[in-house]
Amino acid sequence: MIADAAAGSAGITVEIKRLLLAHSMKPLPGNKPLVDAIQKHGDALFGQKIPALGTPLYTDVRL
């Protein structure tokens, strides 16, 4: 998308490099009781099961 936007402007080039890679949280064998408790209360509060995963971003949402 960025390269396409720059392509319409003479003299502008785009180089994209990944500097960091954020991995999202994944369930681990030792945290199952905690995950189960959070999902149980999340289901009671929101009316749906809360997935045990994060988002690969550099914010707390990945956790």
Distance bins in CASP14 RR format, pairs under 12 A and 6 or more apart:
PFRMAT RR
TARGET T0000
AUTHOR 0000-0000-0000
RMODE 2
METHOD distances of the structure
MODEL  1
1 7 0 0 0 0 0 1 0 0 0 0 0
1 14 0 0 0 0 0 1 0 0 0 0 0
1 16 0 0 0 0 0 1 0 0 0 0 0
2 8 0 0 0 0 0 1 0 0 0 0 0
2 9 0 0 0 0 0 1 0 0 0 0 0
2 12 0 0 0 0 0 1 0 0 0 0 0
2 13 0 0 0 0 0 1 0 0 0 0 0
2 14 1 0 1 0 0 0 0 0 0 0 0
2 15 0 0 0 0 0 1 0 0 0 0 0
2 16 1 0 0 1 0 0 0 0 0 0 0
3 9 0 0 0 0 0 1 0 0 0 0 0
3 12 0 0 0 0 1 0 0 0 0 0 0
3 13 0 0 0 0 1 0 0 0 0 0 0
3 14 1 0 1 0 0 0 0 0 0 0 0
3 15 0 0 0 0 1 0 0 0 0 0 0
3 16 1 0 0 1 0 0 0 0 0 0 0
4 12 0 0 0 0 0 1 0 0 0 0 0
4 14 0 0 0 0 1 0 0 0 0 0 0
5 12 0 0 0 0 1 0 0 0 0 0 0
5 14 0 0 0 0 1 0 0 0 0 0 0
6 12 1 0 1 0 0 0 0 0 0 0 0
6 13 1 0 0 1 0 0 0 0 0 0 0
6 14 1 0 1 0 0 0 0 0 0 0 0
6 15 0 0 0 0 0 1 0 0 0 0 0
6 16 0 0 0 0 0 1 0 0 0 0 0
7 13 0 0 0 0 1 0 0 0 0 0 0
7 14 0 0 0 0 1 0 0 0 0 0 0
8 14 0 0 0 0 0 1 0 0 0 0 0
18 56 0 0 0 0 0 1 0 0 0 0 0
19 58 0 0 0 0 0 1 0 0 0 0 0
20 56 0 0 0 0 0 1 0 0 0 0 0
20 57 0 0 0 0 0 1 0 0 0 0 0
20 58 1 0 0 1 0 0 0 0 0 0 0
20 62 0 0 0 0 0 1 0 0 0 0 0
21 56 1 0 0 1 0 0 0 0 0 0 0
21 57 0 0 0 0 0 1 0 0 0 0 0
21 58 0 0 0 0 1 0 0 0 0 0 0
21 62 0 0 0 0 0 1 0 0 0 0 0
22 54 0 0 0 0 0 1 0 0 0 0 0
22 55 0 0 0 0 1 0 0 0 0 0 0
22 56 1 0 1 0 0 0 0 0 0 0 0
22 57 1 0 1 0 0 0 0 0 0 0 0
22 58 1 0 1 0 0 0 0 0 0 0 0
22 59 0 0 0 0 1 0 0 0 0 0 0
22 60 0 0 0 0 0 1 0 0 0 0 0
22 61 0 0 0 0 1 0 0 0 0 0 0
22 62 1 0 1 0 0 0 0 0 0 0 0
22 63 0 0 0 0 0 1 0 0 0 0 0
23 53 0 0 0 0 0 1 0 0 0 0 0
23 54 0 0 0 0 1 0 0 0 0 0 0
23 55 0 0 0 0 0 1 0 0 0 0 0
23 56 1 0 0 1 0 0 0 0 0 0 0
23 57 0 0 0 0 0 1 0 0 0 0 0
23 58 0 0 0 0 0 1 0 0 0 0 0
23 62 1 0 0 1 0 0 0 0 0 0 0
23 63 0 0 0 0 0 1 0 0 0 0 0
24 51 0 0 0 0 0 1 0 0 0 0 0
24 52 0 0 0 0 0 1 0 0 0 0 0
24 53 1 0 0 1 0 0 0 0 0 0 0
24 54 1 1 0 0 0 0 0 0 0 0 0
24 55 1 0 1 0 0 0 0 0 0 0 0
24 56 1 0 1 0 0 0 0 0 0 0 0
24 57 1 0 0 1 0 0 0 0 0 0 0
24 58 0 0 0 0 0 1 0 0 0 0 0
24 59 0 0 0 0 0 1 0 0 0 0 0
24 60 0 0 0 0 0 1 0 0 0 0 0
24 61 0 0 0 0 1 0 0 0 0 0 0
24 62 1 0 1 0 0 0 0 0 0 0 0
24 63 0 0 0 0 1 0 0 0 0 0 0
25 31 0 0 0 0 1 0 0 0 0 0 0
25 34 0 0 0 0 0 1 0 0 0 0 0
25 35 0 0 0 0 1 0 0 0 0 0 0
25 38 0 0 0 0 0 1 0 0 0 0 0
25 51 0 0 0 0 0 1 0 0 0 0 0
25 52 0 0 0 0 1 0 0 0 0 0 0
25 53 1 0 0 1 0 0 0 0 0 0 0
25 54 1 0 1 0 0 0 0 0 0 0 0
25 55 0 0 0 0 1 0 0 0 0 0 0
25 56 0 0 0 0 1 0 0 0 0 0 0
25 57 0 0 0 0 0 1 0 0 0 0 0
25 60 0 0 0 0 0 1 0 0 0 0 0
25 61 0 0 0 0 1 0 0 0 0 0 0
25 62 1 0 0 1 0 0 0 0 0 0 0
25 63 1 0 1 0 0 0 0 0 0 0 0
26 35 0 0 0 0 0 1 0 0 0 0 0
26 51 0 0 0 0 0 1 0 0 0 0 0
26 52 0 0 0 0 1 0 0 0 0 0 0
26 53 1 0 0 1 0 0 0 0 0 0 0
26 54 0 0 0 0 1 0 0 0 0 0 0
26 55 0 0 0 0 0 1 0 0 0 0 0
26 56 0 0 0 0 0 1 0 0 0 0 0
26 62 0 0 0 0 0 1 0 0 0 0 0
26 63 0 0 0 0 0 1 0 0 0 0 0
27 33 0 0 0 0 0 1 0 0 0 0 0
27 34 0 0 0 0 1 0 0 0 0 0 0
27 35 1 0 1 0 0 0 0 0 0 0 0
27 36 0 0 0 0 0 1 0 0 0 0 0
27 38 0 0 0 0 0 1 0 0 0 0 0
27 39 0 0 0 0 0 1 0 0 0 0 0
27 51 0 0 0 0 1 0 0 0 0 0 0
27 52 1 0 1 0 0 0 0 0 0 0 0
27 53 1 0 0 1 0 0 0 0 0 0 0
27 54 0 0 0 0 0 1 0 0 0 0 0
28 34 0 0 0 0 1 0 0 0 0 0 0
28 35 0 0 0 0 1 0 0 0 0 0 0
28 52 0 0 0 0 1 0 0 0 0 0 0
29 35 0 0 0 0 0 1 0 0 0 0 0
30 36 0 0 0 0 0 1 0 0 0 0 0
31 37 0 0 0 0 0 1 0 0 0 0 0
31 38 0 0 0 0 1 0 0 0 0 0 0
31 39 0 0 0 0 0 1 0 0 0 0 0
31 52 0 0 0 0 1 0 0 0 0 0 0
31 63 0 0 0 0 0 1 0 0 0 0 0
32 38 0 0 0 0 0 1 0 0 0 0 0
32 39 0 0 0 0 0 1 0 0 0 0 0
32 52 0 0 0 0 1 0 0 0 0 0 0
33 39 0 0 0 0 0 1 0 0 0 0 0
33 40 0 0 0 0 0 1 0 0 0 0 0
34 40 0 0 0 0 0 1 0 0 0 0 0
34 41 0 0 0 0 0 1 0 0 0 0 0
34 52 0 0 0 0 1 0 0 0 0 0 0
35 41 0 0 0 0 0 1 0 0 0 0 0
35 42 0 0 0 0 0 1 0 0 0 0 0
35 49 0 0 0 0 0 1 0 0 0 0 0
35 50 0 0 0 0 1 0 0 0 0 0 0
35 51 0 0 0 0 0 1 0 0 0 0 0
35 52 1 0 1 0 0 0 0 0 0 0 0
35 53 0 0 0 0 0 1 0 0 0 0 0
35 54 0 0 0 0 0 1 0 0 0 0 0
36 42 0 0 0 0 0 1 0 0 0 0 0
36 43 0 0 0 0 0 1 0 0 0 0 0
36 49 0 0 0 0 0 1 0 0 0 0 0
36 50 0 0 0 0 0 1 0 0 0 0 0
36 52 0 0 0 0 1 0 0 0 0 0 0
37 43 0 0 0 0 0 1 0 0 0 0 0
37 44 0 0 0 0 0 1 0 0 0 0 0
37 50 0 0 0 0 0 1 0 0 0 0 0
37 52 0 0 0 0 0 1 0 0 0 0 0
38 44 0 0 0 0 0 1 0 0 0 0 0
38 45 0 0 0 0 0 1 0 0 0 0 0
38 46 0 0 0 0 0 1 0 0 0 0 0
38 49 0 0 0 0 0 1 0 0 0 0 0
38 50 1 0 0 1 0 0 0 0 0 0 0
38 51 0 0 0 0 0 1 0 0 0 0 0
38 52 0 0 0 0 1 0 0 0 0 0 0
39 45 0 0 0 0 0 1 0 0 0 0 0
39 46 0 0 0 0 0 1 0 0 0 0 0
39 47 0 0 0 0 0 1 0 0 0 0 0
39 48 0 0 0 0 1 0 0 0 0 0 0
39 49 1 0 1 0 0 0 0 0 0 0 0
39 50 1 0 1 0 0 0 0 0 0 0 0
39 51 0 0 0 0 1 0 0 0 0 0 0
39 52 1 0 0 1 0 0 0 0 0 0 0
39 53 0 0 0 0 0 1 0 0 0 0 0
40 46 0 0 0 0 0 1 0 0 0 0 0
40 47 0 0 0 0 0 1 0 0 0 0 0
40 49 0 0 0 0 1 0 0 0 0 0 0
40 50 0 0 0 0 1 0 0 0 0 0 0
40 52 0 0 0 0 0 1 0 0 0 0 0
41 47 0 0 0 0 0 1 0 0 0 0 0
41 49 0 0 0 0 0 1 0 0 0 0 0
41 50 0 0 0 0 1 0 0 0 0 0 0
42 48 0 0 0 0 1 0 0 0 0 0 0
42 49 1 0 0 1 0 0 0 0 0 0 0
42 50 1 0 1 0 0 0 0 0 0 0 0
42 51 0 0 0 0 0 1 0 0 0 0 0
42 52 0 0 0 0 0 1 0 0 0 0 0
43 49 1 0 1 0 0 0 0 0 0 0 0
43 50 1 0 0 1 0 0 0 0 0 0 0
43 51 0 0 0 0 0 1 0 0 0 0 0
44 50 0 0 0 0 0 1 0 0 0 0 0
52 63 0 0 0 0 0 1 0 0 0 0 0
53 61 0 0 0 0 0 1 0 0 0 0 0
53 62 0 0 0 0 1 0 0 0 0 0 0
53 63 0 0 0 0 0 1 0 0 0 0 0
54 60 0 0 0 0 1 0 0 0 0 0 0
54 61 1 0 0 1 0 0 0 0 0 0 0
54 62 1 0 1 0 0 0 0 0 0 0 0
54 63 1 0 0 1 0 0 0 0 0 0 0
55 61 1 0 1 0 0 0 0 0 0 0 0
55 62 1 0 1 0 0 0 0 0 0 0 0
55 63 0 0 0 0 1 0 0 0 0 0 0
56 62 1 0 1 0 0 0 0 0 0 0 0
56 63 0 0 0 0 0 1 0 0 0 0 0
57 63 0 0 0 0 0 1 0 0 0 0 0
END
